[in-house]
C-alpha cells in the first residue's frame, strides 16, 4: 500500500449516542478495501457516551477528554493516534483553537439545519428543530461544514434538504433530518478523505 492509497486516519469526537459515528463506521465497513478512511480513535467529553460503546464494539480505540478546553492535551491525544482528519459527530463543546489551527481544513461537523440558518452557540439537537418550526420554515435539512473556532461558522461543504411537513413536531422533524445526516455525513467524509489523500 502506498502513501497515496493508504486510508486517511480519522478521529471522531462525540458527546452522545453516536448514531452518526455508526453511519460512518458502517459506510467504511461496506467499502472494505476500497475505503478512503479509517476511524482510528473515538473520543468523548462524556465517559458514559454511547458513542464510546459503539466504538468499542467496532474495535476502535477510545478516549475520554477530561478537559475539552485543554487544546494542547487534545492535540497530543490526536497526534498520538497519527490523526489526519477530525469528524465531529454530536460533539457539544467548542473545539479549542490549538486544534482548529493544527487540523485547519481537516475538521468537519454535521449540523441539523440548513446553515447559516439556525446555527451558533446553543443551537443543537431539539433546540434547532423547535426553532425551525417556530420560524415557519417549509424545509430544513442537514449541513456538513468545516470547523473553525466559532460555532457553525465554517464553510458549508454539503447539504441535504428535507421538507417540513404540516403537523410536524420537533421529534418528527428531528427523525427526518437525522436520516438525512446518516446519508450525507459518510458521503461527505468519503469525498474529503479522497481529496486529502490525493494532496499528500
C-alpha positions in Angstrom: 0.0 0.0 0.0 1.4 3.4 -1.0 1.0 6.7 0.8 -1.4 7.8 -1.9 -3.6 4.7 -1.3 -3.4 4.4 2.4 -6.8 5.2 4.1 -6.9 8.6 5.8 -6.7 8.3 9.6 -9.8 9.9 11.1 -10.7 10.7 14.7 -14.4 11.1 15.6 -15.3 13.4 18.6 -18.8 12.7 20.0 -20.7 13.6 23.1 -23.8 11.5 22.7 -25.2 8.2 21.4 -23.1 8.2 18.3 -25.6 7.4 15.5 -23.6 9.5 13.0 -20.4 7.7 14.1 -22.2 4.4 13.4 -23.2 5.7 10.0 -19.6 6.5 9.2 -18.4 3.1 10.5 -21.0 1.2 8.5 -20.1 3.2 5.4 -16.4 2.4 5.7 -17.0 -1.2 6.6 -19.2 -1.6 3.5 -16.4 -0.2 1.3 -14.0 -2.8 2.6 -10.6 -2.5 1.0 -11.8 0.5 -1.1 -12.5 2.6 2.0 -11.0 6.1 1.8 -10.7 6.4 5.5 -10.3 4.5 8.8 -11.6 5.6 12.2 -8.6 5.2 14.4 -9.9 7.0 17.5 -13.3 7.9 19.1 -13.1 10.5 21.9 -15.7 12.0 24.1 -16.1 14.6 26.8 -18.6 12.3 28.5 -17.3 8.9 29.9 -20.8 7.3 29.5 -21.4 8.5 25.9 -23.0 5.8 23.8 -20.5 6.7 21.0 -17.7 5.1 23.1 -19.7 1.9 23.3 -20.2 1.8 19.6 -16.5 2.4 19.0 -15.6 -0.4 21.4 -18.0 -2.8 19.6 -16.3 -1.9 16.3 -12.8 -2.4 17.8 -11.9 1.3 17.6 -9.7 2.8 20.3 -11.5 5.2 22.6 -10.5 8.1 24.9 -12.2 10.4 27.3 -11.4 14.1 27.0 -11.0 15.2 30.6 -10.9 18.9 29.8 -12.5 19.9 26.5 -10.9 23.4 26.8 -7.4 22.0 27.0 -6.3 22.4 23.4 -2.7 21.2 23.9 -3.9 18.0 25.5 -6.3 17.2 22.7 -3.6 17.9 20.2 -1.3 15.4 22.0 -4.1 12.8 22.0 -4.8 13.2 18.3 -1.1 13.2 17.4 -0.6 10.0 19.5 -3.0 8.3 17.1 -1.5 10.0 14.0 -4.8 11.6 13.2 -5.1 13.3 9.8 -8.7 14.4 9.9 -11.3 15.0 12.6 -15.0 14.5 12.3 -17.3 15.9 15.0 -20.4 13.8 15.5 -22.7 15.4 18.1 -19.7 16.9 19.9 -21.2 19.6 22.0 -18.1 21.5 23.0 -16.2 24.2 21.2 -13.0 22.9 19.6 -10.0 24.7 21.1 -8.1 27.0 18.7 -4.9 24.9 19.1 -6.8 22.0 17.5 -8.5 24.0 14.7 -5.2 25.6 13.8 -3.4 22.2 13.8 -6.0 20.5 11.6 -7.2 23.5 9.6 -9.3 22.4 6.6 -9.4 18.9 8.0 -12.1 19.2 10.7 -15.7 18.8 9.8 -19.0 18.7 11.6 -22.6 17.8 10.9 -25.4 20.2 11.9 -29.1 19.5 11.9 -30.3 22.5 9.9 -29.5 24.3 6.6 -26.7 26.6 7.8 -26.3 29.5 8.1 -29.9 29.3 9.4 -30.3 28.1 13.0 -26.7 27.7 13.9 -24.4 29.2 16.5 -24.0 28.8 20.3 -26.7 26.8 22.0 -28.2 25.6 18.7 -28.0 21.9 18.8 -30.4 18.9 18.9 -34.0 19.6 19.7 -33.5 23.3 20.0 -32.7 23.6 16.3 -35.8 21.7 15.3 -38.0 23.8 17.6 -36.5 27.0 16.2 -37.2 25.8 12.6 -40.8 25.1 13.4 -41.3 28.3 15.3 -39.9 30.3 12.3 -42.5 28.7 10.0 -39.9 27.2 7.7 -41.0 24.9 4.9 -37.8 23.0 4.7 -34.9 22.0 6.9 -32.1 19.6 6.4 -28.5 18.7 7.4 -25.3 20.5 6.7 -21.7 19.3 6.8 -19.3 22.2 7.3 -15.7 22.9 8.0 -14.9 23.7 11.6 -13.1 26.7 12.9 -13.0 28.4 16.4 -16.6 29.8 16.1 -19.6 27.6 16.3 -21.1 26.7 12.9 -19.2 29.4 11.0 -17.0 27.3 8.8 -17.6 26.9 5.1 -20.5 24.7 4.0 -19.3 21.5 2.3 -22.5 19.7 1.6 -26.2 19.9 2.4 -29.3 17.7 2.1 -32.7 19.3 2.3 -35.8 17.7 3.9 -39.3 19.1 3.9 -41.1 20.4 6.9 -44.5 18.7 6.8 -47.6 20.3 8.2 -48.2 18.9 11.7 -44.5 18.2 12.3 -43.3 18.2 15.9 -39.6 18.7 16.9 -39.4 14.9 17.2 -40.8 14.0 13.8 -38.7 16.7 12.1 -35.6 15.5 14.0 -36.1 12.0 12.8 -36.3 13.1 9.2 -33.3 15.3 9.5 -31.3 12.6 11.3 -31.9 10.2 8.4 -30.5 12.8 6.1 -27.5 13.2 8.3 -26.8 9.5 8.2 -26.8 9.6 4.4 -24.9 12.9 4.0 -22.1 12.7 6.6 -20.4 9.4 5.4 -20.5 10.5 1.8 -19.0 13.9 2.5 -16.3 12.5 4.8 -15.5 10.0 2.0 -15.1 12.8 -0.6 -13.0 14.9 1.8 -10.8 11.9 2.6 -10.2 11.2 -1.1 -9.3 14.8 -1.7 -6.9 14.8 1.2 -5.3 11.6 0.1 -4.6 13.0 -3.4 -2.9 16.0 -1.8 -0.4 14.0 0.2 
